Amino acid sequence: MAEQLLFVTADQIIETLSSLAGKEMRLLWGVEDEIESLRNTVSTIKAVLLDAEKKQAGNHAVGDWLGKLNDAIYDADDLLDAISTEALRREIRTLEKKAKQVRIFFSRSNQLAYRLRIALKIKAIRKRLDAINADRERFHLEVRHVETEVGNRERDNTHSLVLAEAVIGREDDKKAVIDCLMDYNFEENVSILPIVGIGGLGKTTLAQLIFNDEQIEKHFEVKMWVCVSDSFHVKNIVEKILESATNTKQPIVEMNTLVNYLGKEINGKKYLLVLDDVWNEDQEKWSRLKQVLMGGARGSRILVTTRNESVARIAGIVQSYSLRGLDEDASWSLFKQMAFEKGKEPENSSIIALGREILKRCLGVPLAIRTIGSLLGSKNPETEWLSFKNNELSKISQKENDILPTLKLSYDQLPSHLKHCFAYCSLFPKDYEIDKSTLIKLWIAQGFVKLSDQNRCLEDVGNEYFMDLLRRSFFQEVEMDKFSNVI
């Protein structure tokens, strides 16, 4: 995704260099040739960026080349920002009534000195980029054409939009975990049950199904949910647990105060706490957190979702639940919903056989099935599926318990305008709840949203971008308003 942000930055540099306003050009008078050379160099490099992105996975030299390019492109972007800022600053000073200061500020020697400094900086960056551009030839990078029209999106957007609540093939897993959570045959009042499995299996989705189940609602007095992710700071986690228990944002207080407040909410009560996406392997941190939580009544449970077996062991649990991939029937059922219009299986048996062959590469992992199924849903099964299987799909490595290459493929297949928008989302923290309207405004501010029809508004086109990414399973856990609009 870093390369896509680099692509966008290069695009913005070209646009800025092509449309420098009069106030900037007055500062740059005499260096027009350097500016034009810089624009041409960035344009040439931009044309091969997408090919470089694809080749870097198996070629460290291409990765190093992209790293050098990244530094130079962002230096160029910073320089243009500095020029715009300086032009604006001088324009403001012109409006002031301090005539003497203005005359000194805009003296001939002052302007010439500034132009000289800027000319040297532009020339230095242009030389760096020229050297990087010359170096690309040894990698045989190809020019890849970029789609910019909204019309190149999906053949048919009417196939079903499967959201987190529509879960296939997890009924038995749900029942098994609920039975374990409601089992009293544990020595400790508070026991820990981890759900363990590789990324994309749906551990969080399964935990949500369990958390919202009617039996669970009746069985536990207090329910709490905390997204942990990479950061395992005990004080922060306790604070989040308390916020979940009280549904109230807590003021900044000391750890002892937090523990006392939380004790009033859970001590002597049978509670369920979900710690989602845990990575911590520090035994001491686990011990400190467990001490805070041990006041619950008999039958209290802590449900942990994790990819790491060692996390489950360190947590001091009695047993763990290993989540596996979907079986063949469930996998096909999910694939049909994503790949075929209205989830209806086609009559053509050869397309069914081809779909099942492609499905094998998803290893029964729901996230992979959703993304590949959504990707195929935008392609013509009679003319494009076989080519996809024999070309793009055949090039990715097939390793057990490794779905990242398959997921990366679905990203590679995105139209460039959607790549830009999705890459921008990497700026948000993990587990961040994104407001759709705010995200669309940010996309517009970055210049990612393009109008192909002047009668439409940018917000409507941005909403189409968002819904395209959602249909392709790049967003999850969607919340809707009372009119069924995603918010």
C-alpha positions, 0 to 999 in steps of 0.5 A: 500500500505504501507504493500506492500512496507513493503513486498518488503523491507522484500524481499530485506532484505532476498536477502541481507542477503543471498548474503552478499559480501566478504567485508561485511562478513569480517566485520561480521565474528563471527556473522554468526549465528545471521545473519542466524537467522535474515534471517529465522525470516524475511522469516517466517514473510514475508510469512504471510504479505499478509494475515495480509494486508487483515485482518487489515481492520477489526482488529485493533490488526493486524494493531498494529502488522503491525505497530510494524513490520514496525518499526523493518523491516525498522530498519533492513534495515537501519542496513544493509545499514550501514554495506554496507556503512561501508564496502565500506568506508573501501574498499576506505580507503584501496586504499589510500596511507596513510599507517599509517592511514590504519594500525590504522584504521584496527587495531585488536581492531578496527575491534573487537569493530565494530563486537561487536557493529554490533553483538549486534545490529543484536541480538537486532533486531532479538529479536524484530522480534522474539517477533513480529513473536511469536505474529502473532500466535494469529491472525491465519495468513495464508501463502499466496503464491506469484506469481512472474512469468510474465506469471500469468498476464492476460488470454487475453490482447487483450480486448480494452484499454479504455482511458480517452478520450473514455467517455461513458454516459456523453454527457448530463452532458457535454451539461448541464455544457457548457450551464451554462458556456455560460449563461450570466444571472449572476450578477457578471462578474466572476461566479463560477460553481462547479461540485460536486460528490463522488470520481471516478465519472469522475468529472475531465474527464468531466471538460476536455471534456468541457475544450477542447470542440470547443464551449468553445474554441470559446467562451472564450478568455483565458483558464487556468487549475490548479490542486489544490488537498489538498494544497490551498496556494493562492500564489501557486495557483496564480502562477499556474494560471499564468503559465497556462495562459502564458504556461511559468514557472514563476520565484520566485517573490512576491505575488503582482508581480504575481497578476500584471502579472496575471492581464495583462493576464486576466483583461478585457478578458472573461476567463475560469479557471478550478480549479480541485480537490478542498478541501479548506473550508477556507472562507478567502482563497477563498476570497483572491483568488477571489479578484485576479480573479475578473478583468475578462470580463463579462461572465468569469467563474471559473469551480471547481471540488470537492467532498465536497458540503461545498466547493461549498457553501463556494466558493460563487457560484450561483449554482452547478452541481451535477454529478451522477452515470451512468445509467444502459445502460451506465454502461453496455456499459462501463463494456462491453468494459472493461470486454469482448474481443473487448467489444463484448457482449458474447452469453452466457446469464448466463454470461451476467446476472452474469456480470450485478449482479456484475455491481450493486456493482459498483453503476454506478461509472465509476472508479469502473466499469473500475477497476472491469471490467478490473479485470474480463477481466483477469478472465475466465467468465465461471469458475471464475466470479461466484467464484469472486462474491460469495467470494471476492465481497460478503465480501466487505461492500456495502455503498452508495457513498463509492466505496473505498472497491470495488476499494481496491478489484481490488488492492487486486486481483493484482499479487504481482509483480504488487502490488509492482510496483503500491505501489511504485507509492504512493511515487509520489505527488498527480496529478504528471505527471509520465514519463513512462520510468523513472518509469520503471527504478525506478522499475528496480533499486528497484528490482521489475522487474523480468526476466522469460526469459533471452533473454528479457531485463528488460525494456521490461518486465517493460513496460509490467508491466506498460501496465498491470496496465494501462489496469486494470485502475490503471493509467489514463490520458495517453499521447501518442507519434506520434507512439501511444506509452504511454509516 
